Protein backbone atom coordinates (compact mmCIF):
# COMPACT_ATOMS: atom_id res chain seq x y z
CA UNK A 1 0.00 0.00 0.00
CA UNK A 2 2.89 2.31 0.77
CA UNK A 3 4.24 1.86 -2.78
CA UNK A 4 0.93 2.87 -4.28
CA UNK A 5 0.92 6.12 -2.30
CA UNK A 6 4.49 6.85 -3.36
CA UNK A 7 3.50 6.24 -6.98
CA UNK A 8 0.46 8.52 -6.62
CA UNK A 9 2.61 11.28 -5.12
CA UNK A 10 5.19 10.96 -7.91
CA UNK A 11 2.47 11.08 -10.57
CA UNK A 12 0.96 14.18 -8.93
CA UNK A 13 4.37 15.87 -8.86
CA UNK A 14 4.94 15.00 -12.52
CA UNK A 15 1.56 16.34 -13.59
CA UNK A 16 2.11 19.54 -11.62
CA UNK A 17 5.51 20.09 -13.23
CA UNK A 18 4.09 19.46 -16.70
CA UNK A 19 1.22 21.88 -16.14
CA UNK A 20 3.56 24.54 -14.78
CA UNK A 21 5.88 24.15 -17.75
CA UNK A 22 2.99 24.48 -20.20
CA UNK A 23 1.73 27.63 -18.47
CA UNK A 24 5.22 29.18 -18.59
CA UNK A 25 5.65 28.28 -22.28
CA UNK A 26 2.24 29.74 -23.14
CA UNK A 27 2.93 33.01 -21.28
CA UNK A 28 6.41 33.30 -22.77
CA UNK A 29 5.09 32.72 -26.29
CA UNK A 30 2.22 35.19 -25.90
CA UNK A 31 4.48 37.92 -24.52
CA UNK A 32 7.25 37.53 -27.12
CA UNK A 33 4.74 37.34 -29.97
CA UNK A 34 2.79 40.37 -28.73
CA UNK A 35 5.91 42.50 -28.25
CA UNK A 36 7.17 41.54 -31.71
CA UNK A 37 3.75 42.17 -33.26
CA UNK A 38 3.53 45.60 -31.64
CA UNK A 39 7.01 46.47 -32.88
CA UNK A 40 8.70 47.03 -29.51
CA UNK A 41 12.30 45.87 -29.98
CA UNK A 42 13.57 47.53 -26.80
CA UNK A 43 10.88 45.96 -24.60
CA UNK A 44 11.36 42.64 -26.40
CA UNK A 45 15.08 42.62 -25.62
CA UNK A 46 14.42 43.56 -21.98
CA UNK A 47 11.85 40.79 -21.60
CA UNK A 48 14.22 38.28 -23.20
CA UNK A 49 17.05 39.24 -20.83
CA UNK A 50 14.68 38.88 -17.89
CA UNK A 51 13.23 35.48 -18.88
CA UNK A 52 15.89 33.68 -20.93
CA UNK A 53 17.49 31.88 -17.98
CA UNK A 54 14.23 30.34 -16.81
CA UNK A 55 13.18 29.41 -20.35
CA UNK A 56 16.49 27.67 -21.00
CA UNK A 57 15.89 25.46 -17.94
CA UNK A 58 12.88 23.64 -19.40
CA UNK A 59 13.32 23.98 -23.17
CA UNK A 60 15.56 22.62 -25.88
CA UNK A 61 18.49 24.94 -26.40
CA UNK A 62 18.67 24.64 -30.19
CA UNK A 63 15.46 26.55 -30.83
CA UNK A 64 16.14 29.06 -28.10
CA UNK A 65 19.63 29.75 -29.44
CA UNK A 66 18.13 30.76 -32.77
CA UNK A 67 15.58 32.95 -31.01
CA UNK A 68 18.29 34.49 -28.82
CA UNK A 69 20.45 35.34 -31.83
CA UNK A 70 17.51 36.98 -33.59
CA UNK A 71 16.56 39.04 -30.54
CA UNK A 72 20.13 40.08 -29.76
CA UNK A 73 20.60 41.19 -33.39
CA UNK A 74 17.72 43.66 -33.09
CA UNK A 75 18.45 47.34 -32.85
CA UNK A 76 16.72 48.92 -29.87
CA UNK A 77 15.46 51.76 -32.04
CA UNK A 78 13.00 51.12 -34.86
CA UNK A 79 14.38 51.32 -38.38
CA UNK A 80 13.70 49.78 -41.79
CA UNK A 81 15.20 46.40 -40.81
CA UNK A 82 13.15 46.13 -37.61
CA UNK A 83 9.93 44.96 -39.30
CA UNK A 84 11.41 41.95 -41.13
CA UNK A 85 13.53 41.03 -38.09
CA UNK A 86 10.45 41.06 -35.86
CA UNK A 87 8.60 38.88 -38.39
CA UNK A 88 11.43 36.34 -38.17
CA UNK A 89 11.22 36.41 -34.37
CA UNK A 90 7.46 35.83 -34.52
CA UNK A 91 7.97 32.85 -36.82
CA UNK A 92 10.69 31.35 -34.61
CA UNK A 93 8.70 31.76 -31.40
CA UNK A 94 5.61 30.26 -33.05
CA UNK A 95 7.59 27.16 -34.10
CA UNK A 96 9.05 27.00 -30.59
CA UNK A 97 5.56 27.10 -29.07
CA UNK A 98 4.21 24.45 -31.43
CA UNK A 99 7.09 22.14 -30.52
CA UNK A 100 6.69 22.67 -26.77
CA UNK A 101 2.92 22.25 -26.56
CA UNK A 102 1.46 18.99 -25.35
CA UNK A 103 -0.08 17.37 -28.41
CA UNK A 104 -0.42 13.77 -29.49
CA UNK A 105 2.19 14.26 -32.22
CA UNK A 106 4.67 15.72 -29.71
CA UNK A 107 4.12 12.84 -27.30
CA UNK A 108 4.32 9.97 -29.77
C-alpha distances in whole Angstrom, upper triangle without the diagonal:
4,5,5,7,9,10,11,13,14,16,17,19,20,21,23,25,26,27,29,31,32,33,35,36,38,39,41,42,44,45,47,48,50,51,53,54,56,57,56,56,56,53,51,52,51,48,47,48,45,42,43,41,37,38,38,35,33,36,38,41,43,44,44,46,48,48,49,52,53,52,54,57,58,61,60,63,63,66,66,64,61,61,60,58,56,55,54,51,50,50,48,46,45,44,42,40,40,38,36,35,32,33,33,35,34,30,32
4,5,5,6,9,10,11,12,14,15,17,18,20,21,23,25,26,27,29,31,32,33,35,36,38,39,41,42,44,45,47,48,50,51,52,54,56,54,54,54,51,49,50,48,45,45,45,43,40,40,38,35,36,36,32,31,34,36,39,41,42,42,44,47,46,46,50,51,50,52,55,55,58,57,61,61,64,65,62,59,59,58,56,54,54,52,50,49,49,46,44,44,43,40,39,39,37,34,34,31,33,33,35,33,30,32
4,5,5,6,9,10,10,12,14,15,16,18,20,21,22,24,26,27,29,30,32,33,35,36,37,39,41,42,43,45,46,48,49,51,52,54,53,52,52,50,48,48,47,44,43,43,41,38,38,36,33,34,34,30,29,31,33,36,38,39,39,42,44,43,44,47,49,48,49,52,53,56,56,59,59,62,63,60,57,57,56,54,52,52,50,47,47,46,44,42,42,40,38,36,36,34,32,31,28,30,30,32,30,27,28
4,5,5,6,9,10,10,12,14,15,16,18,20,21,22,24,26,27,29,30,31,33,35,36,37,39,41,42,43,45,47,48,49,51,52,51,51,52,49,47,47,46,43,42,43,41,38,38,36,33,33,34,30,28,31,33,36,38,38,39,41,43,43,44,47,48,47,49,52,53,56,55,58,58,61,61,59,56,55,55,53,50,50,49,46,45,45,43,40,40,39,37,35,35,33,31,30,27,28,27,30,29,25,27
4,5,5,6,9,10,10,12,14,15,16,18,20,21,22,24,26,27,29,30,32,33,34,36,37,39,41,42,43,45,46,48,49,51,50,50,50,47,45,46,44,41,41,41,39,36,36,34,31,32,33,29,27,30,32,35,38,38,38,41,43,42,43,46,47,46,48,51,51,54,53,56,57,59,60,58,55,54,54,52,49,49,48,45,44,44,42,40,39,39,36,34,35,33,30,29,26,28,28,31,29,26,28
4,5,5,6,9,10,11,12,14,15,17,18,20,21,23,24,26,27,29,30,32,33,35,36,38,39,40,42,44,45,46,48,49,48,48,48,45,43,43,42,39,38,39,37,34,34,32,29,30,30,26,25,28,30,32,35,36,35,38,40,40,40,43,45,44,45,48,49,52,51,54,55,57,58,56,53,53,52,50,48,48,46,43,43,43,40,38,38,37,34,33,33,31,28,28,25,28,27,30,28,25,27
4,5,5,6,9,10,10,12,14,15,16,18,20,21,23,24,26,27,29,30,31,33,35,36,37,39,40,42,43,45,46,48,47,47,47,44,42,42,42,38,37,38,36,33,33,31,28,28,29,25,23,26,28,31,33,34,34,36,38,38,39,42,43,42,44,47,48,51,50,53,54,56,57,54,51,51,50,48,46,46,44,41,41,40,38,36,36,34,32,30,30,29,26,25,22,24,24,27,25,21,23
4,5,5,6,9,10,11,12,14,15,16,18,20,21,23,24,26,27,29,30,32,33,35,36,37,39,41,42,43,45,47,46,46,46,43,41,42,41,37,37,38,35,32,33,31,28,28,29,26,23,26,28,31,34,34,34,37,39,38,39,42,43,42,44,47,47,50,49,52,53,55,56,53,50,50,49,47,45,45,43,41,40,39,38,35,35,34,31,30,30,28,25,24,21,24,23,26,25,21,24
4,5,5,6,9,10,11,12,14,15,16,18,20,21,23,24,26,27,28,30,32,33,35,36,37,39,41,42,43,45,44,44,44,41,39,39,38,35,35,35,33,30,30,28,25,26,27,23,21,25,27,30,33,33,32,35,37,36,37,40,41,40,42,45,45,48,47,50,51,53,54,52,49,49,48,46,44,44,42,40,39,39,37,34,34,33,31,29,29,28,25,24,22,24,25,27,25,22,25
4,5,5,6,9,10,11,12,14,15,16,18,20,21,23,24,26,27,28,30,32,33,34,36,38,39,40,42,43,42,42,42,39,37,38,37,33,33,33,31,28,28,26,23,24,24,21,19,22,24,27,29,30,29,32,34,34,34,37,39,38,39,42,43,46,45,48,49,51,52,49,47,47,46,43,41,41,40,37,36,36,34,32,32,31,28,27,27,25,22,22,20,22,22,25,22,20,22
4,5,5,6,9,10,11,12,14,15,17,18,20,21,22,24,26,27,29,30,32,33,34,36,37,39,40,42,41,41,41,39,36,37,36,33,32,33,31,28,28,27,23,23,24,21,19,21,23,26,29,29,29,32,34,33,34,37,38,37,39,42,42,45,45,48,48,50,51,48,46,45,44,42,40,40,38,36,35,35,32,30,30,29,26,25,25,23,20,20,17,19,19,22,20,17,19
4,5,5,6,9,10,11,12,14,15,17,18,20,21,23,24,26,27,29,30,32,33,35,36,37,39,41,40,40,40,37,35,36,35,31,31,32,30,27,27,26,22,23,24,21,18,21,24,27,30,29,29,32,34,32,33,37,37,36,38,41,42,44,44,46,47,49,50,48,45,44,44,42,39,39,38,35,34,34,32,30,29,29,26,24,25,24,21,19,17,20,21,23,21,19,22
4,6,5,6,9,10,11,12,14,15,17,18,20,21,22,24,26,27,28,30,32,33,34,36,37,39,38,38,38,35,33,33,32,29,28,29,27,24,24,23,19,20,21,18,16,19,21,24,27,27,26,29,31,30,31,34,35,34,36,39,39,42,41,44,45,47,48,45,43,42,42,40,37,38,36,33,33,33,31,28,28,28,25,23,24,23,19,19,17,20,21,24,21,19,22
4,5,5,6,9,10,11,12,14,15,16,18,20,21,22,24,26,27,28,30,32,33,34,36,38,36,36,37,34,32,32,32,28,27,28,26,23,23,22,18,18,19,16,14,16,19,22,24,24,24,27,29,28,29,32,33,32,34,37,38,41,40,43,43,46,46,43,41,40,40,37,35,35,34,31,30,30,28,26,26,25,22,21,21,19,16,16,14,17,18,20,17,15,18
4,5,5,6,9,10,11,12,14,15,16,18,20,21,23,24,26,27,28,30,32,33,34,36,35,35,36,33,31,32,31,28,27,29,26,23,24,23,19,19,20,18,15,17,20,23,25,24,24,28,29,28,29,32,33,32,34,37,37,40,39,42,42,45,45,43,40,39,39,37,34,34,33,30,29,29,27,25,24,24,21,19,20,19,15,14,12,15,16,19,16,14,18
4,5,5,6,9,10,11,12,14,15,17,18,20,21,23,24,26,27,29,30,31,33,35,33,34,34,31,29,30,29,25,25,26,24,21,22,21,17,17,19,16,14,17,20,23,25,24,24,27,29,27,28,32,32,31,33,36,36,39,38,40,41,43,44,42,39,38,38,36,33,34,33,30,29,29,27,24,24,24,22,19,21,20,16,15,14,17,19,21,19,17,21
4,5,5,6,9,10,11,12,14,15,16,18,20,21,22,24,26,27,28,30,32,33,32,31,32,29,27,27,27,23,22,24,21,18,19,17,14,14,15,13,10,13,16,19,22,21,20,24,26,24,25,28,29,28,30,33,33,36,35,38,39,41,42,39,36,36,36,33,31,32,30,27,27,27,25,22,22,22,19,17,19,17,14,14,13,16,18,20,17,16,19
4,5,5,6,9,10,11,12,14,15,16,18,20,21,22,24,26,27,28,30,32,31,31,31,28,26,27,27,23,22,24,22,19,19,18,15,14,15,13,10,12,15,18,21,19,19,23,24,23,24,27,28,27,29,32,32,35,35,38,38,40,41,38,35,35,34,32,30,29,28,26,24,24,22,20,20,19,17,15,16,14,11,10,9,13,15,16,14,12,16
4,5,5,6,9,10,11,12,14,15,17,18,20,21,22,24,26,27,28,30,29,30,30,27,25,27,26,22,22,24,22,18,19,19,16,15,17,15,12,14,17,20,23,21,20,24,25,23,25,28,28,27,30,32,32,35,34,37,37,39,40,37,35,34,34,32,29,29,28,25,24,24,23,20,19,20,17,15,16,16,12,11,10,13,16,18,15,15,18
4,5,5,6,9,10,11,12,14,15,17,18,20,21,23,24,26,27,29,27,28,28,25,23,24,23,19,19,21,18,15,17,16,12,12,15,13,10,13,16,19,22,20,19,22,24,22,23,26,27,25,27,30,30,33,32,34,35,37,38,36,33,33,33,30,28,28,27,24,23,24,22,19,19,20,17,15,17,16,13,12,12,16,19,20,17,17,21
4,5,5,6,9,10,10,12,14,15,16,18,20,21,22,24,26,27,26,26,26,23,21,22,22,18,17,19,17,14,14,14,10,9,12,10,7,9,13,15,18,16,15,19,20,19,20,23,23,22,25,27,27,30,30,33,33,35,36,33,31,30,30,28,25,26,24,21,20,21,19,16,16,17,14,12,14,13,9,9,10,14,17,18,15,15,19
4,5,5,6,9,10,10,12,14,15,16,18,20,21,22,24,26,25,25,26,23,21,22,22,19,18,20,19,15,16,16,13,11,14,13,10,11,14,17,19,17,16,20,21,19,20,24,23,22,25,28,27,30,30,32,32,34,35,32,30,29,29,27,24,24,23,20,19,19,18,15,14,15,12,10,11,11,8,7,8,11,15,16,13,14,17
4,6,5,6,9,10,11,12,14,15,16,18,20,21,22,24,23,24,25,21,20,21,21,17,17,19,17,14,16,16,13,12,15,14,12,13,16,19,21,19,17,21,22,19,21,24,24,22,25,28,27,30,28,31,31,33,34,32,29,28,29,27,24,24,24,20,19,20,19,15,15,17,14,11,14,14,11,10,11,14,18,19,17,17,21
4,5,5,6,8,10,11,12,14,15,16,18,20,21,22,21,21,22,19,17,18,17,14,14,16,14,10,12,13,9,8,12,11,9,11,14,16,18,16,14,18,19,17,17,21,21,19,22,24,24,27,25,28,28,31,32,30,27,26,27,24,22,22,22,18,17,19,17,14,15,16,13,11,14,14,11,11,13,16,20,20,17,19,22
4,6,5,6,9,10,11,12,14,15,16,18,20,21,20,20,21,19,16,17,18,14,13,16,15,11,12,13,10,8,11,11,9,9,12,14,16,13,12,16,16,14,16,19,19,17,20,23,22,25,25,27,27,29,30,28,25,24,24,22,19,20,19,16,14,15,14,10,11,12,9,7,10,10,7,8,11,14,17,18,15,16,20
4,5,5,6,9,10,11,12,14,15,16,18,20,20,20,21,18,16,18,18,15,15,18,16,13,14,16,14,11,15,15,13,12,15,17,19,16,15,19,19,16,18,21,20,19,22,24,23,26,25,27,27,29,30,28,24,23,24,22,19,19,19,16,14,15,14,11,10,12,10,7,10,12,9,8,11,14,17,18,16,18,21
4,5,5,6,9,10,10,12,14,15,16,18,17,18,19,16,14,16,16,12,13,15,14,11,13,15,12,11,15,15,14,14,17,18,20,17,15,19,19,16,17,21,19,18,20,23,22,24,23,25,25,28,29,27,23,23,23,21,18,19,19,16,14,16,16,12,12,15,13,10,13,15,12,12,15,17,21,22,19,21,25
4,6,5,6,8,10,11,12,14,15,17,15,16,16,14,11,13,13,9,9,12,11,8,10,12,10,8,12,13,12,12,14,15,17,14,12,15,16,12,13,17,16,14,17,19,18,21,20,23,23,25,26,24,21,21,21,19,16,17,16,13,12,14,13,9,11,13,10,9,13,14,11,12,15,18,22,22,19,21,24
4,6,5,6,8,10,11,12,14,15,15,15,17,15,12,14,15,12,11,15,14,11,12,15,13,11,14,15,14,12,15,15,16,13,12,15,15,12,14,17,15,14,17,19,18,21,20,22,22,24,25,22,19,19,19,17,14,14,14,11,9,11,10,6,7,10,8,6,10,12,10,11,14,16,20,20,17,20,23
4,6,5,6,9,10,10,12,14,14,15,17,14,12,15,15,12,13,16,15,13,15,18,16,14,17,19,17,16,18,19,20,17,15,19,18,14,16,19,17,16,19,21,19,21,20,22,21,24,24,23,19,18,19,18,14,15,15,12,10,13,13,9,9,13,12,9,12,15,13,13,16,18,22,22,20,22,26
4,5,5,6,8,10,11,12,11,12,13,10,9,12,12,8,10,13,12,11,13,16,15,13,16,18,17,17,19,19,20,17,15,18,17,14,15,18,16,14,17,19,17,19,17,19,19,22,23,21,18,17,18,17,13,15,15,12,11,14,14,10,12,15,13,12,15,17,16,16,19,21,25,25,23,25,28
4,6,5,6,8,10,11,10,10,12,10,7,9,11,8,8,12,12,10,11,15,14,12,15,17,17,15,17,17,17,14,12,15,14,10,12,14,12,10,13,15,14,16,15,17,17,19,20,18,15,15,15,13,10,11,12,8,8,11,10,7,10,13,11,11,14,16,15,16,20,21,25,24,22,25,28
4,6,5,6,9,10,10,11,14,12,9,12,14,12,12,15,16,14,15,18,18,15,18,20,19,17,19,19,19,15,14,17,15,12,14,16,13,12,16,17,15,17,17,18,17,19,19,18,14,13,14,13,9,9,11,8,6,9,10,7,8,11,11,10,13,15,15,16,19,21,24,23,22,25,27
4,5,5,6,8,9,11,13,11,9,13,14,12,13,16,16,15,17,20,19,17,20,23,22,20,22,22,22,19,18,20,19,15,17,19,16,14,17,18,16,18,16,17,16,19,19,18,15,14,15,14,10,11,13,11,9,12,13,11,11,15,15,14,16,19,18,18,22,23,27,26,25,28,30
4,5,5,6,5,7,9,7,6,10,11,9,11,14,14,14,15,19,19,17,20,22,22,21,22,22,22,19,17,19,18,14,15,17,14,11,15,16,13,14,13,14,13,16,17,16,12,12,14,13,9,11,13,10,9,13,14,12,13,17,16,15,18,21,20,21,24,26,29,29,27,30,33
4,5,5,6,7,10,9,7,10,12,11,12,15,16,15,16,20,20,18,20,23,22,20,22,21,20,17,16,17,15,12,13,15,11,10,13,14,11,13,12,13,12,14,15,13,10,9,10,9,5,7,9,7,6,10,11,10,11,15,15,15,17,19,20,20,24,25,29,28,26,29,32
4,5,8,10,13,12,10,14,16,14,15,18,19,18,19,23,23,20,23,26,25,23,24,24,23,20,19,21,18,15,17,18,15,13,17,17,14,16,15,15,13,15,15,14,11,9,11,11,7,8,11,9,7,11,13,12,12,16,16,16,18,20,21,21,25,26,29,28,27,30,32
4,6,9,11,10,10,13,15,14,15,18,19,19,20,24,24,22,25,27,27,25,27,26,26,22,21,23,21,17,19,20,17,15,18,18,14,15,14,13,11,14,15,15,11,10,13,13,9,11,14,12,11,14,16,15,16,19,19,19,21,24,24,24,27,29,32,31,30,33,36
4,6,9,9,9,12,13,14,15,17,18,19,20,23,24,22,24,27,27,25,26,25,25,22,20,21,19,16,17,17,14,12,15,15,11,11,10,10,8,10,12,11,8,7,10,10,7,10,12,11,11,14,16,15,16,19,20,20,22,24,25,25,29,30,34,33,31,34,37
4,6,5,6,9,10,11,12,14,15,16,17,21,22,20,23,26,26,24,26,24,25,22,20,20,19,16,16,17,14,11,13,14,10,10,8,9,8,11,14,13,9,10,13,12,9,12,14,12,12,16,17,15,17,20,20,20,23,25,25,26,29,31,34,34,32,35,37
4,6,5,6,9,10,10,12,14,15,16,19,20,19,21,24,25,23,24,22,22,20,17,18,16,13,13,13,11,8,10,10,7,7,5,7,7,10,13,11,8,10,12,10,8,12,13,10,12,15,15,15,17,20,19,20,23,24,24,26,29,31,35,33,31,34,37
4,5,5,6,9,10,11,12,14,15,18,20,19,21,24,25,24,25,23,24,21,19,19,18,15,14,15,13,10,10,12,8,8,5,7,9,12,15,14,11,13,16,13,12,15,16,14,15,19,18,17,20,22,21,22,25,26,26,27,31,33,37,36,33,36,39
4,5,5,6,8,10,10,12,14,17,18,17,19,22,23,22,24,22,23,21,18,19,19,15,14,16,14,11,12,14,11,11,8,10,12,15,18,17,13,15,17,15,12,16,17,14,15,18,18,16,19,21,20,20,24,25,24,25,29,31,34,34,31,34,37
4,5,5,6,9,10,11,11,15,16,15,17,20,20,19,20,19,20,17,15,16,15,12,11,13,11,8,10,12,9,11,9,11,12,15,17,15,12,13,15,12,10,13,13,10,11,15,14,12,15,18,16,17,20,21,21,22,26,28,31,30,28,31,34
4,5,5,6,9,10,10,13,15,14,16,19,20,19,20,18,19,17,14,14,14,11,9,11,10,6,7,10,8,9,8,11,13,15,18,16,13,15,16,13,11,15,15,11,14,16,15,14,17,19,17,19,22,23,22,24,27,30,33,32,29,32,35
4,5,5,6,9,10,13,14,14,16,19,20,20,21,20,21,19,16,17,17,14,12,14,14,10,10,13,12,12,10,13,15,18,21,19,16,18,19,16,15,18,18,15,16,19,18,16,19,21,19,20,24,24,23,25,28,31,34,33,30,33,36
4,5,5,6,8,11,12,12,14,16,17,17,19,18,20,17,14,16,16,13,12,14,14,10,12,15,13,15,13,16,17,20,22,20,17,18,20,17,14,17,17,14,15,18,16,14,17,19,17,17,21,21,20,21,24,27,31,30,27,30,33
4,5,5,5,9,10,9,11,14,15,14,16,14,16,14,11,12,13,10,8,11,11,8,9,12,12,14,13,16,17,20,22,19,16,18,19,15,14,16,15,12,13,16,14,12,15,17,14,15,19,19,18,20,23,26,29,28,25,28,31
4,6,6,8,10,11,12,14,16,16,17,15,17,16,13,13,15,12,9,12,13,10,9,13,13,15,13,17,19,21,24,21,19,21,21,18,17,19,18,15,17,19,17,15,19,20,18,19,22,22,20,23,26,29,32,31,28,30,33
4,6,8,9,10,12,13,15,16,18,17,19,18,14,16,17,14,12,15,16,13,13,17,16,18,16,19,21,24,26,24,21,23,24,20,19,21,21,17,18,21,19,16,20,21,18,19,22,22,20,22,25,28,32,31,28,30,33
4,6,6,6,9,10,12,12,15,14,17,15,12,14,15,13,11,15,15,13,14,17,17,19,18,21,22,25,27,25,22,23,23,20,18,20,19,16,17,19,16,14,17,18,15,15,19,19,16,18,21,24,28,27,24,26,29
4,6,5,6,9,11,10,12,11,13,12,9,10,12,10,8,12,13,11,12,15,16,18,18,21,23,25,26,24,21,22,22,19,18,20,18,14,16,18,15,13,16,17,14,15,18,17,15,18,21,24,27,26,23,25,28
4,6,5,7,10,10,12,11,14,14,11,12,15,13,11,15,16,14,15,18,19,21,21,24,26,28,30,27,25,26,26,22,21,23,22,18,20,21,18,16,19,19,16,17,20,19,17,19,22,25,28,27,24,25,28
4,5,5,7,9,12,12,15,15,12,14,16,15,13,17,18,16,17,21,21,24,23,26,28,30,32,29,26,27,27,24,22,24,22,19,20,21,18,16,18,19,15,15,19,18,15,17,19,23,25,25,22,23,26
4,5,6,6,9,9,12,11,8,11,13,11,11,15,16,14,16,19,20,22,22,25,26,28,30,27,24,25,24,21,20,21,19,16,17,18,15,12,15,15,11,12,15,14,11,14,16,20,23,22,19,20,23
4,6,5,7,6,10,10,7,9,12,11,11,14,16,15,16,19,20,23,23,27,27,29,30,27,25,26,25,22,21,22,20,17,18,19,15,14,16,16,12,14,16,14,12,16,18,21,23,23,19,20,23
4,6,8,9,13,13,11,13,16,15,14,18,19,19,19,23,24,27,26,30,31,33,34,31,29,30,29,26,24,26,23,20,21,22,18,17,19,18,14,15,18,16,13,16,17,21,23,23,19,20,23
4,7,9,12,12,11,14,16,15,15,19,20,19,21,24,25,28,28,31,32,34,34,31,29,29,28,26,24,25,23,20,20,20,17,15,17,16,12,13,15,13,10,12,14,17,19,19,15,16,19
4,6,9,8,8,11,13,12,13,16,17,17,19,21,22,26,26,29,30,31,32,29,26,27,25,23,21,22,20,17,17,17,14,12,14,13,9,10,12,10,8,11,13,16,18,17,14,15,18
4,6,6,7,9,11,12,13,15,16,17,18,21,22,26,27,30,30,31,32,28,26,27,25,22,22,22,19,17,18,17,13,13,14,12,9,11,13,10,9,13,15,17,19,17,13,15,17
4,6,5,6,9,10,10,12,14,15,16,18,20,23,24,28,28,29,30,26,25,25,24,20,20,21,18,16,18,17,13,13,15,14,11,13,15,12,12,16,18,20,22,20,17,19,21
4,6,5,7,9,10,11,13,15,16,17,19,23,24,27,27,28,28,24,23,24,22,19,19,19,16,15,16,15,11,12,15,12,10,13,15,12,13,16,19,20,22,20,17,19,21
4,5,5,6,9,10,11,13,14,16,17,21,22,25,25,26,26,22,21,21,19,16,16,16,13,11,13,11,8,9,11,9,6,10,11,9,10,14,17,18,20,18,15,18,20
4,5,5,6,8,10,10,12,14,16,19,20,23,23,25,25,22,20,20,19,16,15,16,13,11,13,13,9,9,12,11,8,11,13,12,11,15,18,20,23,21,18,20,23
4,5,5,6,9,10,10,12,15,18,19,23,23,24,24,21,19,21,19,15,16,17,14,12,15,14,10,11,14,13,11,14,16,15,15,19,22,23,26,23,21,23,25
4,5,5,6,9,10,11,13,17,18,21,21,22,22,18,17,18,16,12,13,14,10,9,12,11,8,10,13,11,10,14,15,14,15,19,22,23,25,23,20,23,25
4,5,5,6,9,10,11,15,16,19,19,20,20,17,15,16,14,11,11,12,9,6,9,10,6,7,11,10,9,12,14,14,14,17,21,22,25,23,20,23,26
4,5,5,6,8,10,13,15,18,18,20,21,17,15,17,16,12,12,14,12,9,12,13,10,10,14,14,12,15,17,17,17,20,23,25,28,26,23,26,28
4,6,5,6,9,12,14,17,18,18,19,15,14,16,15,11,12,14,11,10,13,14,11,12,16,15,14,17,20,19,19,23,26,27,30,28,25,28,30
4,6,5,7,10,13,15,15,15,16,12,11,12,11,7,8,10,8,6,10,11,9,10,14,14,13,16,18,18,19,22,25,27,30,27,25,28,30
4,5,5,9,10,13,13,15,16,13,11,12,12,8,8,11,10,7,10,12,10,11,14,15,14,16,19,19,19,22,26,27,30,29,26,29,32
4,5,8,9,13,14,15,17,14,12,15,14,11,11,14,13,11,14,16,14,14,18,19,17,20,22,22,22,25,29,30,33,32,29,32,34
4,7,9,12,13,13,14,11,10,13,12,8,10,13,11,11,14,16,14,15,19,19,19,21,24,24,24,27,30,32,35,33,30,33,35
4,6,8,9,10,11,9,7,10,10,7,8,12,11,10,13,15,14,15,18,19,19,21,24,24,25,27,31,32,35,33,31,34,36
4,5,7,8,10,9,7,11,12,10,11,14,14,13,16,18,18,18,21,23,23,24,27,28,28,30,34,36,39,37,35,38,40
4,7,9,12,11,9,12,14,12,12,15,16,14,17,20,19,19,22,24,23,25,28,28,28,30,34,36,39,38,35,38,41
4,6,10,10,8,11,14,12,12,16,17,16,18,21,21,21,24,26,26,27,30,31,31,33,36,38,41,40,38,41,43
4,7,8,6,8,11,11,10,13,15,15,16,19,20,20,22,25,25,26,28,30,30,32,35,37,40,39,37,40,42
4,6,5,8,10,10,11,14,15,16,17,20,21,22,23,25,26,27,30,31,32,33,37,38,41,40,38,41,43
4,6,7,8,10,11,12,14,15,17,19,20,21,23,25,26,27,29,31,32,33,37,38,41,39,37,41,43
4,6,6,6,9,10,11,13,15,16,17,19,20,22,23,25,26,28,29,31,34,35,38,36,34,38,40
4,6,5,6,9,10,10,12,14,15,16,18,20,21,22,24,26,27,28,32,33,36,34,33,36,38
4,5,5,6,9,10,11,13,14,15,17,19,20,21,23,25,26,27,31,31,34,32,31,35,37
4,5,5,6,9,10,11,12,14,15,17,18,20,21,23,25,26,30,30,33,31,29,33,35
4,5,5,6,9,10,11,12,14,16,17,18,20,21,23,24,28,29,32,30,28,32,33
4,5,5,6,9,10,10,12,14,15,16,18,20,21,22,26,27,30,28,27,30,32
4,5,5,6,9,10,11,13,14,15,17,19,20,21,25,25,28,26,25,29,30
4,5,5,6,9,10,11,12,14,15,17,18,20,24,24,27,25,23,27,29
4,5,5,6,8,10,10,12,14,15,16,18,22,23,26,24,22,26,28
4,6,5,6,9,10,10,12,14,15,16,20,21,24,22,21,24,26
4,6,5,6,9,10,11,12,14,16,19,19,22,20,19,22,24
4,5,5,6,9,10,11,12,14,18,19,21,19,17,21,23
4,5,5,6,9,10,10,12,16,17,20,19,17,20,22
4,5,5,6,9,10,11,14,15,18,16,15,18,21
4,5,5,6,9,10,13,14,16,14,13,16,18
4,6,5,6,9,12,13,16,15,12,15,18
4,5,5,6,10,11,15,14,11,14,17
4,6,6,9,9,12,10,9,12,15
4,6,8,9,11,9,7,10,13
4,7,9,12,11,8,10,13
4,6,10,10,7,10,13
4,7,8,6,7,10
4,5,5,6,9
4,5,5,6
4,5,5
4,6
4
